[in-house]
Amino acid sequence: MTTTEPRALTAPAEPTTAGEVDRIVAASAEAGRVWASTSRTDRARVLDAVADALDAAAPVLIPTAQRETRLAEGRLTGELKRTTFQLRLFAETIREGGYLDARIDHADPEWPMGAPRPDLRRSQVPVGPVVVFAASNFPFAFSVAGGDTASALAAGCPVVLKTHPGHPDLSATTGAVVRDALVHAGAPDGLFDLVWGEEAGRAALSHPLVKAGAFTGSLAGGRALFDVASSRPEPIPFFGELGSVNPVFVTRAADEARGADIAAEFVGSFTLGAGQFCTKPGLLLVPTSAAVTETLRGTELSQSAPMLNDRIVAGYHKTLEALSAKLGVEVLRSGPSPDGEAPTPTLLTTDVATLLADLDGLLTECFGPAALVVTYDDEQELVQVAEAIDGQLTATLIAEDTDAVAADLTRVLVDKAGRLLWNQWPTGVSVTYAQQHGGPYPATTAPATTSVGTAAIARFLRPVAFQNFPQHLLPDELSDTLTTPRTRFA
Protein backbone atom coordinates (compact mmCIF):
# COMPACT_ATOMS: atom_id res chain seq x y z
CA MET A 1 0.00 0.00 0.00
CA THR A 2 1.27 3.47 -0.86
CA THR A 3 2.21 5.66 2.10
CA THR A 4 1.33 8.93 0.33
CA GLU A 5 -2.19 10.26 0.75
CA PRO A 6 -3.79 10.28 -2.72
CA ARG A 7 -4.86 13.68 -3.98
CA ALA A 8 -6.24 15.10 -7.19
CA LEU A 9 -3.62 16.54 -9.51
CA THR A 10 -3.77 18.90 -12.46
CA ALA A 11 -2.32 17.95 -15.81
CA PRO A 12 0.79 19.85 -16.93
CA ALA A 13 0.07 22.95 -18.99
CA GLU A 14 2.56 22.10 -21.72
CA PRO A 15 3.14 18.93 -23.73
CA THR A 16 6.19 16.80 -23.05
CA THR A 17 9.22 18.05 -24.99
CA ALA A 18 11.39 15.90 -27.23
CA GLY A 19 14.20 16.10 -24.70
CA GLU A 20 11.92 14.97 -21.90
CA VAL A 21 10.66 12.06 -24.02
CA ASP A 22 14.23 10.95 -24.61
CA ARG A 23 15.01 11.10 -20.89
CA ILE A 24 11.82 9.21 -19.95
CA VAL A 25 12.41 6.45 -22.50
CA ALA A 26 16.07 6.09 -21.49
CA ALA A 27 15.04 5.75 -17.83
CA SER A 28 12.36 3.27 -18.88
CA ALA A 29 14.90 1.09 -20.70
CA GLU A 30 17.23 1.10 -17.69
CA ALA A 31 14.38 0.20 -15.33
CA GLY A 32 13.25 -2.48 -17.76
CA ARG A 33 16.54 -4.35 -17.47
CA VAL A 34 16.07 -4.56 -13.71
CA TRP A 35 12.35 -5.38 -13.96
CA ALA A 36 12.91 -8.17 -16.49
CA SER A 37 15.29 -9.91 -14.09
CA THR A 38 12.98 -9.44 -11.10
CA SER A 39 11.36 -12.69 -9.96
CA ARG A 40 7.80 -13.39 -11.01
CA THR A 41 6.81 -13.54 -7.35
CA ASP A 42 8.08 -10.01 -6.76
CA ARG A 43 6.52 -8.67 -9.96
CA ALA A 44 3.19 -10.15 -8.89
CA ARG A 45 3.51 -8.55 -5.46
CA VAL A 46 4.12 -5.17 -7.11
CA LEU A 47 1.06 -5.50 -9.34
CA ASP A 48 -1.05 -6.32 -6.29
CA ALA A 49 0.33 -3.22 -4.57
CA VAL A 50 -0.67 -1.04 -7.51
CA ALA A 51 -4.18 -2.53 -7.44
CA ASP A 52 -4.45 -1.85 -3.69
CA ALA A 53 -3.30 1.74 -4.17
CA LEU A 54 -5.86 2.41 -6.89
CA ASP A 55 -8.65 0.97 -4.75
CA ALA A 56 -7.56 3.19 -1.86
CA ALA A 57 -7.53 6.25 -4.14
CA ALA A 58 -11.11 5.71 -5.36
CA PRO A 59 -12.49 8.68 -3.34
CA VAL A 60 -10.17 10.95 -5.35
CA LEU A 61 -10.17 9.15 -8.70
CA ILE A 62 -13.94 8.70 -9.13
CA PRO A 63 -14.94 12.38 -8.71
CA THR A 64 -12.12 13.48 -11.00
CA ALA A 65 -13.27 11.01 -13.64
CA GLN A 66 -16.88 12.15 -13.28
CA ARG A 67 -15.89 15.75 -13.89
CA GLU A 68 -13.80 15.05 -16.96
CA THR A 69 -15.68 12.22 -18.70
CA ARG A 70 -19.35 12.93 -17.86
CA LEU A 71 -19.70 9.26 -16.88
CA ALA A 72 -21.87 8.31 -13.90
CA GLU A 73 -20.42 7.37 -10.52
CA GLY A 74 -21.81 3.84 -10.70
CA ARG A 75 -20.26 3.18 -14.10
CA LEU A 76 -16.88 4.54 -12.99
CA THR A 77 -16.92 2.62 -9.73
CA GLY A 78 -17.50 -0.62 -11.61
CA GLU A 79 -14.80 0.23 -14.14
CA LEU A 80 -12.24 0.95 -11.44
CA LYS A 81 -13.07 -2.44 -9.89
CA ARG A 82 -12.47 -4.06 -13.28
CA THR A 83 -9.14 -2.22 -13.54
CA THR A 84 -7.80 -3.44 -10.22
CA PHE A 85 -9.22 -6.91 -10.85
CA GLN A 86 -7.23 -7.27 -14.06
CA LEU A 87 -4.04 -6.14 -12.32
CA ARG A 88 -4.56 -8.86 -9.71
CA LEU A 89 -5.46 -11.41 -12.38
CA PHE A 90 -2.17 -10.72 -14.17
CA ALA A 91 -0.40 -11.09 -10.84
CA GLU A 92 -1.92 -14.57 -10.49
CA THR A 93 -0.96 -15.35 -14.08
CA ILE A 94 2.72 -14.59 -13.62
CA ARG A 95 2.88 -16.43 -10.29
CA GLU A 96 1.51 -19.55 -11.99
CA GLY A 97 3.98 -19.23 -14.87
CA GLY A 98 2.20 -21.17 -17.60
CA TYR A 99 2.18 -18.07 -19.84
CA LEU A 100 5.91 -18.64 -20.43
CA ASP A 101 5.12 -21.74 -22.52
CA ALA A 102 8.40 -23.27 -21.31
CA ARG A 103 9.55 -26.24 -23.43
CA ILE A 104 12.44 -28.64 -22.85
CA ASP A 105 13.93 -31.07 -25.36
CA HIS A 106 16.76 -33.10 -23.85
CA ALA A 107 19.64 -34.13 -26.08
CA ASP A 108 18.86 -37.22 -28.13
CA PRO A 109 21.65 -38.85 -30.17
CA GLU A 110 19.08 -41.10 -31.89
CA TRP A 111 16.72 -38.30 -32.99
CA PRO A 112 14.87 -39.68 -36.08
CA MET A 113 15.50 -36.66 -38.32
CA GLY A 114 18.89 -38.18 -39.18
CA ALA A 115 21.10 -36.08 -36.91
CA PRO A 116 21.44 -35.91 -33.12
CA ARG A 117 19.18 -33.48 -31.35
CA PRO A 118 20.93 -31.01 -29.02
CA ASP A 119 19.59 -30.00 -25.62
CA LEU A 120 17.10 -27.21 -26.39
CA ARG A 121 15.09 -25.20 -23.88
CA ARG A 122 12.63 -22.50 -24.95
CA SER A 123 10.87 -19.83 -22.93
CA GLN A 124 9.60 -16.25 -23.23
CA VAL A 125 11.38 -13.00 -22.35
CA PRO A 126 10.06 -9.40 -22.16
CA VAL A 127 10.38 -7.41 -25.38
CA GLY A 128 11.47 -4.19 -23.64
CA PRO A 129 9.92 -0.72 -23.23
CA VAL A 130 6.30 -0.43 -24.40
CA VAL A 131 4.51 2.79 -25.35
CA VAL A 132 0.82 2.57 -24.38
CA PHE A 133 -1.71 5.03 -25.84
CA ALA A 134 -4.61 5.56 -23.44
CA ALA A 135 -8.22 5.42 -24.65
CA SER A 136 -11.00 7.90 -23.90
CA ASN A 137 -14.09 5.72 -23.46
CA PHE A 138 -12.74 3.65 -20.55
CA PRO A 139 -10.83 6.18 -18.43
CA PHE A 140 -9.68 3.48 -16.01
CA ALA A 141 -9.78 0.07 -17.72
CA PHE A 142 -8.19 1.16 -21.03
CA SER A 143 -6.27 4.19 -19.86
CA VAL A 144 -3.33 4.95 -17.56
CA ALA A 145 -3.57 1.81 -15.40
CA GLY A 146 -5.59 -0.22 -17.88
CA GLY A 147 -5.16 -3.59 -19.49
CA ASP A 148 -2.25 -2.65 -21.78
CA THR A 149 -0.27 -1.22 -18.87
CA ALA A 150 -1.10 -4.18 -16.64
CA SER A 151 -0.19 -6.82 -19.22
CA ALA A 152 3.04 -5.09 -20.21
CA LEU A 153 4.20 -4.73 -16.61
CA ALA A 154 3.22 -8.35 -15.94
CA ALA A 155 5.28 -9.47 -18.93
CA GLY A 156 8.32 -7.74 -17.43
CA CYS A 157 8.26 -4.61 -19.60
CA PRO A 158 8.47 -0.96 -18.56
CA VAL A 159 5.67 1.34 -19.75
CA VAL A 160 5.68 4.83 -21.21
CA LEU A 161 2.05 5.94 -21.14
CA LYS A 162 0.81 8.54 -23.61
CA THR A 163 -2.15 10.20 -21.87
CA HIS A 164 -5.49 10.88 -23.53
CA PRO A 165 -6.61 14.53 -23.80
CA GLY A 166 -10.16 13.54 -22.85
CA HIS A 167 -9.30 13.13 -19.14
CA PRO A 168 -6.00 14.93 -18.39
CA ASP A 169 -6.40 15.54 -14.66
CA LEU A 170 -7.53 11.96 -14.10
CA SER A 171 -4.48 10.80 -16.05
CA ALA A 172 -2.16 12.89 -13.89
CA THR A 173 -3.81 11.67 -10.70
CA THR A 174 -3.89 8.00 -11.71
CA GLY A 175 -0.29 8.21 -12.92
CA ALA A 176 0.83 9.59 -9.56
CA VAL A 177 -0.98 6.80 -7.69
CA VAL A 178 0.63 4.15 -9.88
CA ARG A 179 4.15 5.62 -9.64
CA ASP A 180 3.90 6.05 -5.89
CA ALA A 181 2.71 2.47 -5.45
CA LEU A 182 5.55 1.17 -7.61
CA VAL A 183 8.15 3.10 -5.60
CA HIS A 184 6.85 1.89 -2.25
CA ALA A 185 6.64 -1.69 -3.53
CA GLY A 186 10.33 -1.58 -4.50
CA ALA A 187 10.01 -1.41 -8.30
CA PRO A 188 12.89 0.28 -10.16
CA ASP A 189 12.72 4.02 -10.82
CA GLY A 190 11.49 4.85 -14.31
CA LEU A 191 9.44 1.67 -14.71
CA PHE A 192 6.31 3.70 -15.47
CA ASP A 193 5.94 7.29 -16.65
CA LEU A 194 3.60 9.57 -18.58
CA VAL A 195 4.07 11.68 -21.68
CA TRP A 196 1.69 14.38 -22.81
CA GLY A 197 0.71 15.54 -26.30
CA GLU A 198 0.38 14.00 -29.74
CA GLU A 199 3.94 14.77 -30.82
CA ALA A 200 5.33 13.33 -27.60
CA GLY A 201 3.45 10.09 -28.26
CA ARG A 202 4.86 9.85 -31.77
CA ALA A 203 8.35 10.66 -30.51
CA ALA A 204 8.12 7.94 -27.88
CA LEU A 205 6.86 5.38 -30.40
CA SER A 206 9.71 6.32 -32.73
CA HIS A 207 12.41 6.13 -30.05
CA PRO A 208 15.01 3.43 -30.84
CA LEU A 209 14.83 2.01 -27.30
CA VAL A 210 11.07 1.35 -27.54
CA LYS A 211 10.19 -2.19 -28.61
CA ALA A 212 6.37 -2.23 -28.90
CA GLY A 213 3.28 -0.03 -28.95
CA ALA A 214 -0.32 -0.58 -27.83
CA PHE A 215 -3.36 1.52 -28.72
CA THR A 216 -7.14 1.59 -28.33
CA GLY A 217 -9.05 4.17 -30.34
CA SER A 218 -10.07 5.26 -33.81
CA LEU A 219 -9.17 3.64 -37.11
CA ALA A 220 -7.51 6.82 -38.40
CA GLY A 221 -5.44 7.41 -35.26
CA GLY A 222 -4.46 3.78 -34.86
CA ARG A 223 -3.49 3.36 -38.50
CA ALA A 224 -1.32 6.49 -38.38
CA LEU A 225 0.57 5.17 -35.35
CA PHE A 226 0.83 1.69 -36.89
CA ASP A 227 2.53 3.30 -39.89
CA VAL A 228 4.97 5.09 -37.57
CA ALA A 229 5.84 1.82 -35.81
CA SER A 230 6.22 -0.03 -39.11
CA SER A 231 8.35 2.60 -40.85
CA ARG A 232 10.99 2.96 -38.14
CA PRO A 233 14.57 1.86 -38.99
CA GLU A 234 13.79 -1.02 -36.62
CA PRO A 235 10.09 -1.80 -37.15
CA ILE A 236 8.32 -2.81 -33.96
CA PRO A 237 5.02 -4.60 -33.27
CA PHE A 238 2.05 -2.27 -32.81
CA PHE A 239 -1.05 -3.69 -31.17
CA GLY A 240 -3.89 -1.40 -32.22
CA GLU A 241 -7.54 -2.01 -31.35
CA LEU A 242 -9.45 0.16 -33.82
CA GLY A 243 -13.12 -0.72 -33.32
CA SER A 244 -15.77 -2.25 -35.60
CA VAL A 245 -19.50 -2.32 -36.34
CA ASN A 246 -19.98 -5.77 -34.71
CA PRO A 247 -22.71 -7.22 -36.96
CA VAL A 248 -25.64 -9.18 -35.54
CA PHE A 249 -27.33 -11.80 -37.74
CA VAL A 250 -30.93 -12.62 -36.79
CA THR A 251 -32.49 -15.68 -38.44
CA ARG A 252 -36.12 -15.90 -39.44
CA ALA A 253 -36.85 -18.64 -36.89
CA ALA A 254 -35.35 -16.55 -34.06
CA ASP A 255 -37.40 -13.54 -35.13
CA GLU A 256 -40.60 -15.57 -35.20
CA ALA A 257 -39.88 -17.16 -31.81
CA ARG A 258 -38.86 -14.07 -29.85
CA GLY A 259 -38.69 -10.99 -32.04
CA ALA A 260 -39.89 -8.55 -29.38
CA ASP A 261 -37.33 -9.79 -26.87
CA ILE A 262 -34.53 -9.56 -29.45
CA ALA A 263 -35.49 -5.96 -30.20
CA ALA A 264 -35.46 -4.99 -26.53
CA GLU A 265 -32.11 -6.66 -25.93
CA PHE A 266 -30.63 -4.98 -29.01
CA VAL A 267 -31.73 -1.54 -27.82
CA GLY A 268 -30.19 -2.21 -24.42
CA SER A 269 -26.91 -3.20 -26.05
CA PHE A 270 -26.47 -0.49 -28.69
CA THR A 271 -27.44 2.32 -26.29
CA LEU A 272 -25.31 1.07 -23.39
CA GLY A 273 -22.88 3.76 -22.32
CA ALA A 274 -24.42 6.10 -24.92
CA GLY A 275 -23.13 3.73 -27.60
CA GLN A 276 -19.52 4.54 -26.79
CA PHE A 277 -18.23 0.96 -26.64
CA CYS A 278 -16.02 -0.55 -29.33
CA THR A 279 -18.19 -3.69 -29.14
CA LYS A 280 -21.49 -1.86 -29.69
CA PRO A 281 -23.69 -3.78 -32.16
CA GLY A 282 -23.90 -1.21 -34.94
CA LEU A 283 -25.37 -3.46 -37.65
CA LEU A 284 -28.48 -5.63 -37.18
CA LEU A 285 -29.63 -7.94 -40.00
CA VAL A 286 -33.26 -9.07 -39.79
CA PRO A 287 -35.84 -10.62 -42.14
CA THR A 288 -38.09 -8.36 -44.18
CA SER A 289 -41.28 -7.58 -42.21
CA ALA A 290 -39.59 -8.92 -39.05
CA ALA A 291 -41.17 -8.74 -35.64
CA VAL A 292 -37.87 -7.22 -34.52
CA THR A 293 -38.30 -4.31 -36.94
CA GLU A 294 -41.90 -3.67 -36.01
CA THR A 295 -41.02 -3.70 -32.33
CA LEU A 296 -38.15 -1.28 -32.90
CA ARG A 297 -40.43 1.01 -34.93
CA GLY A 298 -42.66 1.37 -31.89
CA THR A 299 -39.92 1.51 -29.25
CA GLU A 300 -39.54 4.65 -27.18
CA LEU A 301 -35.97 5.95 -27.64
CA SER A 302 -36.15 8.90 -25.28
CA GLN A 303 -33.22 7.94 -23.05
CA SER A 304 -30.12 10.10 -23.39
CA ALA A 305 -26.75 10.35 -21.71
CA PRO A 306 -23.90 12.82 -22.00
CA MET A 307 -21.13 11.70 -24.33
CA LEU A 308 -17.52 11.75 -23.21
CA ASN A 309 -16.54 15.13 -24.60
CA ASP A 310 -17.47 17.75 -27.20
CA ARG A 311 -15.12 16.31 -29.83
CA ILE A 312 -16.82 12.92 -29.64
CA VAL A 313 -20.26 14.55 -29.80
CA ALA A 314 -19.24 16.43 -32.95
CA GLY A 315 -17.79 13.30 -34.54
CA TYR A 316 -20.94 11.33 -33.77
CA HIS A 317 -23.23 13.90 -35.34
CA LYS A 318 -21.03 14.16 -38.44
CA THR A 319 -20.98 10.39 -38.98
CA LEU A 320 -24.70 9.98 -38.29
CA GLU A 321 -25.53 12.78 -40.72
CA ALA A 322 -23.43 11.15 -43.44
CA LEU A 323 -25.06 7.75 -42.91
CA SER A 324 -28.55 9.25 -42.87
CA ALA A 325 -27.90 11.00 -46.20
CA LYS A 326 -27.00 7.77 -48.01
CA LEU A 327 -29.31 6.82 -50.85
CA GLY A 328 -31.60 4.01 -49.71
CA VAL A 329 -31.15 4.69 -45.99
CA GLU A 330 -34.07 5.90 -43.88
CA VAL A 331 -34.67 6.69 -40.23
CA LEU A 332 -36.47 3.76 -38.63
CA ARG A 333 -36.87 5.32 -35.21
CA SER A 334 -35.32 8.27 -33.44
CA GLY A 335 -35.58 9.82 -30.02
CA PRO A 336 -36.79 13.39 -29.47
CA SER A 337 -33.30 14.94 -29.40
CA PRO A 338 -31.00 13.06 -31.80
CA ASP A 339 -28.94 16.20 -32.48
CA GLY A 340 -28.49 17.23 -28.84
CA GLU A 341 -25.33 17.39 -26.77
CA ALA A 342 -26.65 14.29 -25.01
CA PRO A 343 -28.25 12.72 -28.08
CA THR A 344 -31.17 10.35 -27.90
CA PRO A 345 -30.70 7.12 -29.89
CA THR A 346 -31.26 6.84 -33.64
CA LEU A 347 -32.00 3.71 -35.67
CA LEU A 348 -31.47 3.81 -39.43
CA THR A 349 -32.66 1.15 -41.88
CA THR A 350 -31.86 -0.13 -45.36
CA ASP A 351 -31.81 -3.44 -47.21
CA VAL A 352 -29.08 -5.95 -48.07
CA ALA A 353 -28.78 -4.82 -51.70
CA THR A 354 -28.11 -1.24 -50.63
CA LEU A 355 -25.61 -2.38 -48.00
CA LEU A 356 -23.66 -4.57 -50.42
CA ALA A 357 -23.58 -1.75 -53.00
CA ASP A 358 -21.90 0.64 -50.54
CA LEU A 359 -20.07 -1.42 -47.94
CA ASP A 360 -17.36 1.16 -47.28
CA GLY A 361 -19.91 3.89 -46.72
CA LEU A 362 -22.46 1.96 -44.68
CA LEU A 363 -20.08 -0.09 -42.52
CA THR A 364 -18.56 3.05 -41.02
CA GLU A 365 -18.42 2.87 -37.23
CA CYS A 366 -20.74 5.48 -35.71
CA PHE A 367 -19.36 5.95 -32.21
CA GLY A 368 -22.46 6.80 -30.21
CA PRO A 369 -26.13 5.74 -29.74
CA ALA A 370 -26.96 4.82 -33.34
CA ALA A 371 -27.23 1.61 -35.37
CA LEU A 372 -28.23 0.41 -38.82
CA VAL A 373 -31.00 -2.20 -39.28
CA VAL A 374 -30.66 -4.11 -42.56
CA THR A 375 -33.47 -6.26 -43.96
CA TYR A 376 -33.03 -9.41 -46.04
CA ASP A 377 -35.41 -11.65 -48.03
CA ASP A 378 -33.45 -14.90 -48.11
CA GLU A 379 -31.22 -16.24 -45.33
CA GLN A 380 -28.46 -16.92 -47.84
CA GLU A 381 -28.13 -13.13 -48.00
CA LEU A 382 -26.82 -13.34 -44.43
CA VAL A 383 -23.96 -15.47 -45.71
CA GLN A 384 -23.34 -13.00 -48.55
CA VAL A 385 -23.05 -10.14 -46.06
CA ALA A 386 -20.78 -12.18 -43.80
CA GLU A 387 -18.50 -12.91 -46.76
CA ALA A 388 -18.44 -9.26 -47.81
CA ILE A 389 -17.72 -7.51 -44.51
CA ASP A 390 -14.22 -6.73 -43.30
CA GLY A 391 -12.56 -7.62 -39.98
CA GLN A 392 -14.61 -7.23 -36.81
CA LEU A 393 -14.08 -7.45 -33.08
CA THR A 394 -17.31 -9.44 -32.71
CA ALA A 395 -20.02 -11.11 -34.76
CA THR A 396 -23.28 -12.33 -33.22
CA LEU A 397 -25.74 -15.02 -34.26
CA ILE A 398 -29.25 -14.69 -32.90
CA ALA A 399 -30.63 -18.02 -34.03
CA GLU A 400 -32.29 -21.32 -33.19
CA ASP A 401 -30.33 -24.57 -32.79
CA THR A 402 -32.18 -25.98 -35.80
CA ASP A 403 -31.27 -23.14 -38.19
CA ALA A 404 -29.50 -24.63 -41.21
CA VAL A 405 -27.88 -21.29 -42.11
CA ALA A 406 -26.07 -21.13 -38.76
CA ALA A 407 -23.34 -23.57 -39.83
CA ASP A 408 -22.49 -21.59 -42.98
CA LEU A 409 -22.57 -18.31 -41.07
CA THR A 410 -20.28 -19.66 -38.39
CA ARG A 411 -17.83 -21.00 -40.98
CA VAL A 412 -17.58 -17.60 -42.65
CA LEU A 413 -17.58 -15.49 -39.51
CA VAL A 414 -14.69 -17.40 -37.95
CA ASP A 415 -12.56 -15.74 -40.63
CA LYS A 416 -14.07 -12.32 -39.98
CA ALA A 417 -14.20 -11.75 -36.22
CA GLY A 418 -12.24 -12.36 -33.06
CA ARG A 419 -15.22 -13.28 -30.89
CA LEU A 420 -18.39 -15.05 -32.05
CA LEU A 421 -21.50 -14.88 -29.88
CA TRP A 422 -24.54 -17.16 -29.89
CA ASN A 423 -27.75 -15.58 -28.60
CA GLN A 424 -25.90 -13.07 -26.45
CA TRP A 425 -24.85 -9.46 -27.05
CA PRO A 426 -21.30 -8.21 -27.59
CA THR A 427 -21.19 -5.34 -25.12
CA GLY A 428 -19.57 -6.43 -21.88
CA VAL A 429 -16.09 -7.89 -22.39
CA SER A 430 -15.23 -10.21 -19.52
CA VAL A 431 -11.64 -10.11 -18.24
CA THR A 432 -10.78 -13.79 -18.07
CA TYR A 433 -8.54 -16.54 -19.43
CA ALA A 434 -10.26 -17.44 -22.71
CA GLN A 435 -11.25 -13.93 -23.77
CA GLN A 436 -10.38 -12.73 -27.28
CA HIS A 437 -10.68 -8.99 -27.86
CA GLY A 438 -9.25 -8.48 -31.31
CA GLY A 439 -9.94 -9.42 -34.88
CA PRO A 440 -8.79 -9.11 -38.48
CA TYR A 441 -7.95 -5.65 -39.81
CA PRO A 442 -9.43 -3.06 -39.57
CA ALA A 443 -10.72 -4.20 -36.19
CA THR A 444 -7.10 -4.50 -35.04
CA THR A 445 -3.59 -4.30 -36.45
CA ALA A 446 -2.60 -7.63 -34.87
CA PRO A 447 -5.39 -10.21 -35.26
CA ALA A 448 -3.39 -13.01 -33.61
CA THR A 449 -3.49 -11.20 -30.25
CA THR A 450 -5.98 -9.96 -27.68
CA SER A 451 -6.02 -6.77 -25.61
CA VAL A 452 -8.33 -8.21 -22.93
CA GLY A 453 -7.79 -11.31 -20.81
CA THR A 454 -4.68 -13.05 -19.55
CA ALA A 455 -3.55 -13.95 -23.09
CA ALA A 456 -2.85 -10.23 -23.60
CA ILE A 457 0.50 -10.74 -21.87
CA ALA A 458 1.77 -12.63 -24.95
CA ARG A 459 1.94 -9.37 -26.93
CA PHE A 460 4.91 -8.19 -24.91
CA LEU A 461 6.97 -11.37 -24.88
CA ARG A 462 9.26 -13.01 -27.41
CA PRO A 463 10.58 -16.58 -27.46
CA VAL A 464 14.23 -17.46 -26.82
CA ALA A 465 15.78 -20.94 -27.08
CA PHE A 466 18.87 -21.94 -25.04
CA GLN A 467 20.97 -24.67 -26.64
CA ASN A 468 23.29 -26.78 -24.50
CA PHE A 469 23.43 -24.19 -21.69
CA PRO A 470 24.65 -25.07 -18.18
CA GLN A 471 21.93 -25.26 -15.54
CA HIS A 472 23.10 -22.25 -13.53
CA LEU A 473 22.72 -19.92 -16.54
CA LEU A 474 19.19 -21.02 -17.44
CA PRO A 475 16.00 -19.21 -16.43
CA ASP A 476 14.29 -20.85 -13.49
CA GLU A 477 11.46 -22.24 -15.61
CA LEU A 478 13.96 -24.11 -17.85
CA SER A 479 16.02 -25.75 -15.15
CA ASP A 480 15.74 -29.48 -14.51
CA THR A 481 14.13 -28.71 -11.16
CA LEU A 482 10.54 -28.20 -12.28
CA THR A 483 9.12 -25.04 -10.70
CA THR A 484 6.88 -23.81 -13.52
CA PRO A 485 4.18 -25.48 -15.63
CA ARG A 486 5.68 -26.22 -19.05
CA THR A 487 5.44 -28.27 -22.19
CA ARG A 488 8.04 -31.01 -21.94
CA PHE A 489 8.43 -32.89 -25.20
CA ALA A 490 11.24 -35.29 -24.30
Secondary structure, 3 states (H helix, E strand, C coil): CCCCCCCCCCCCCCCCCHHHHHHHHHHHHHHHHHHHCCCHHHHHHHHHHHHHHHHHCHHHHHHHHHHHHCCCHHHHHHHHHHHHHHHHHHHHHHHHCHHHCEEEECCECCCCCCCCECCEEEEEEECCCEEEECCCCCCCCCCCCCHHHHHHHHHCCCEEEECCCCCHHHHHHHHHHHHHHHHHCCCCCCCEEEECCHHHHHHHHHCCCCCEEEEECCHHHHHHHHHHHHHCCCCCCEEEECCCCCEEEECHHHHHHHHHHHHHHHHHHHCHHHHCCCCCCCEEEEECCCHHHHHHHCCCCCCCCCCCCHHHHHHHHHHHHHHHCCCCCEEEEECCCCCCCCCCCEEEEEEHHHHHHCHHHHCCCCCCCEEEEEEECCCHHHHHHHHHCCCEEEEEEECCCCCCHHHHHHHHHCCCEEEEEECCCCCCCCCCCCCCCCCCCCCECCCCCCCCCHHHHHHHEEEEEEECCCHHHCCHHHCCCCCCCEEECC
